C-alpha cells in the first residue's frame, strides 16, 4: 500500500538536503496509534556521513 501513498510514511530518517538527515516526525504514529498521546520528535539534523573526528 506504500506504493499508492496510503497511510503514514514510517521511514525513520528523511533526507534534509546538504548531506543531512532528520528523523521522520510521523515515526511516533507507528508506536502510539490511539491518537491520545503523540510525542513530538526532535528537529535536529545529523550528518549522513559521520566525520572522522566525531563520536
C-alpha positions in Angstrom: 0.0 0.0 0.0 3.0 2.3 0.3 3.2 2.3 -3.5 0.0 4.3 -3.6 0.9 6.6 -0.7 -1.7 5.1 1.7 -1.3 5.8 5.3 1.8 7.3 7.0 5.3 7.0 5.8 7.3 5.3 8.6 10.7 5.8 7.1 12.9 6.5 10.1 15.2 9.1 8.5 14.4 11.7 5.9 17.0 13.4 3.7 17.1 17.0 4.7 19.5 18.1 1.9 23.1 19.2 2.0 24.3 15.8 3.4 22.0 15.8 6.4 19.2 13.6 7.8 16.3 14.5 10.1 14.1 12.0 12.0 10.6 11.5 10.5 8.0 13.3 12.5 5.4 10.6 11.7 7.5 7.8 13.3 5.7 8.2 16.6 2.4 7.3 15.0 3.9 3.8 14.3 4.0 3.1 18.1 1.4 5.4 19.5 -1.7 4.6 17.4 -4.5 5.8 19.7 -4.1 9.5 18.9 -4.4 10.4 22.6 -0.6 10.7 23.0 1.7 11.5 20.1 5.1 12.6 21.2 7.0 15.0 19.0 10.4 14.4 17.5 13.5 16.5 17.8 14.2 18.6 14.7 18.0 18.0 15.0 19.9 17.4 11.8 22.5 14.7 11.5 25.3 14.2 9.0 24.7 11.3 6.6 28.4 10.5 6.7 29.8 11.0 10.2 33.0 12.9 10.2 36.1 11.0 11.4 36.9 13.3 14.4 33.4 12.9 16.0 31.9 10.1 18.1 
